[in-house]
Amino acid sequence: MRIFDTLRLQNVDWSGKLEEAEFLKRIFDLDALESYDARFTTAEGDIYQHRFNNDDWEADWVFTDARFGLSRGPDAVLLRFLSEMLHPVVRTDAEELRELLELLNALLARDGYTLVPVDSISGHPIYGGRRIPVQARPMIPGPAQMTPNRASAVKGDTLSSPYDLVRAQARGDRKDYRLDRLPMEEGGQAQVFRATHKPTEAEVAFKRRSSERETPAARMRREIEISQLLGRHPHYMPILDSNPEDGWLVMPMARATAEDRREDLKDPTQLRVLVEALMDVLELAHTHDWLHRDVKPSNILLLDSRWTLADWGIVRRPRGQTTKAGRTRFEIGTEGFAAPELFIAAHEATPAADIYGIGRVIAWALTGQYPQMNVLLLPAPGPWRNVTRVATYPDPKQRPQSIQDLRELINRELTEPAEPPTEQAKRLWERTRAGDPAAVTSLLDLIADHPEDYELYLHALIELSAEQVGPWLSRNPQGSERLLKAMADHADGRGTRRVQFSEAARAVVWLHTIANFAAAKDDWDLLDEAARTMCIWDAAWDQWNAQDRIAPWLRSLSGQAAQLVAAILRDHPHSARHFSGLAQDGTVDLWVRQAIRGAVETQQP
């Protein structure tokens, strides 16, 4: 809003030398955007009508037009718009360009962005938006820290809020606060009371240590210590006063938690604001090697209409500064929101642990479900789904390794135009053929996310070899279950496209190769799922060339694999009967023979 207000006040012509519709066509597909005027079918028509013919729209109309998302859309869209304002085709006056660039960068810097040359044309720079490294960002203005001996000067100072006054008069004296009789919140290690700061009558939250053990005391000291780094950050819940020896600290009184605003956060725009706040404050902490380790909805508080991250009690100090590394031990964080590694080696965690917490908060907000430990939780298909999946991979090395990586992932997922799944699959398939192992994972994630898409399953999926697919299925049991269930559902031919006999045969053969891979690896869960899906397809389509591949495999089974497959054949007698020739074959495992014989006998009148 400050950017738009400044452009209005200085009468900046945002489209420069171009007509407004021509300028916007450089960024947006105007033919794909609706018209607000019933006489026209696209946005381009009503823009020309109301800005060129009638001239009855204000010059700044584009800033608040919801079709373009400049006011409430992703940062990447606004940055692209501002960059285009500086393009040499749009603006040709060098002095005007320099002044506008300085103006925009001064306004963007507070939010950690800058416009820099990213290319050139005929020697003239083309600009693009970039993040400013945390260390290089300008200091965020905040109230001056005042020592007790300056308290007498408070009356002469101009302070912006009651909390500034509390902080200015802080002296670590419990007598300065009047507490409610009962706590608002009570945990195993601390109680939080609604309180009043007597000298200013400001309402605050008073957090008191409820245990005399050493660990709670150390956690409170860490909370106070991290405030020295983050105290002025707009998305950090500040500490106004404290006395670590007596075990208490004072914070502003938040008006709500993320839990309280859960319904609002189902709106992707409002969720994006919360996620950006978390990323900004954690990026500064991570830059100095501090980890929060307990990112969850109840620790995300709304203060003065902005989201803040609170409760840094289990923060991990920078490496080399931890007083007792063994104190942390295991089971740090909140089950369901905490990364798996925090239950194994919490002290060795990386920023990927906090990124996992952000991913779980996103999933919680969009699904309406509280996450369970080691159970995948993903929103419905859409741009946030892949963000959540990548941010919450069980292996921390597979997640974004920094907040900057996460921010780039979010910007890419939320700003790139939606691409049909089949087109995404073609692109990923080409990368797979080129030997990119990451493309295989992305392709399988895509397929599992679109269980209804026949083309993905009967074309893209079965083109992958067992050696490519098998490892993903083995290490991703939930994804394996979803993918093979969807494959089974396509066997009935009642989807959007009728199954062809040749496709059915290829599907059965492919499922057999997966079952064979699982049997060779003693992966009993995968073998169970793959063999059952294979039998469903075989029973439905009875393809001889596929059965010619399966029969020798059934003959080769022994031990636990034979027992497991025999149980599957008993559950799928229609498929088992297709192998009746093995019922009397003495070279076949007895369990398998009995299952086939039982299926044949139940068919006889």
Protein Blocks (a to p, Z undefined) as FASTA:
>chain_A
ZZmmmmmmnopafklmacfklmmmmmmcfklpccfbfkbmbfklmmmmmmmmnopacfkl
mmmmmklommmmcfklmmmmmmmmmpmklpmcfklmmmmmmmmmmmmmmnopacddfbde
ehiacdddddddfklpccddddddddfklmmmmmmpccfbfklmmmmmggoiaklpccdf
bdfbdcfkbccdddddfklopacdddddfbfbfklmmmmmmmmmmmmmmmmpmkbccdfb
dcfknopacddddfbdfklmmmmmmpmklmmmmmmmmmmmmmmmmmnopafklacfklpc
ceehiacdehjllcccdehiamblmlnmpoiajehjacfklmmmmmlpcfklmmmmmmmm
mmmmmnopacdehiacdddedjklmmmmmmmgfblklpcfbfklmmmmmmmmmmpccddf
klmmmmmmmmmmnopaklmmmmmmmmmmmmmlmklmmmmmmmpcfklmmmmmmmmmmlmm
mmmmmmmmmmnopambdcdfklmmmmmmmmmmmmmmmmmnopaklmmmmmmmmmmmmmmn
opaklmmmmmmmmmmggcjllmmmmmmmmmmmmlmmmmmmmmmmmkbcfklmmmmmmmmm
mmpZZ
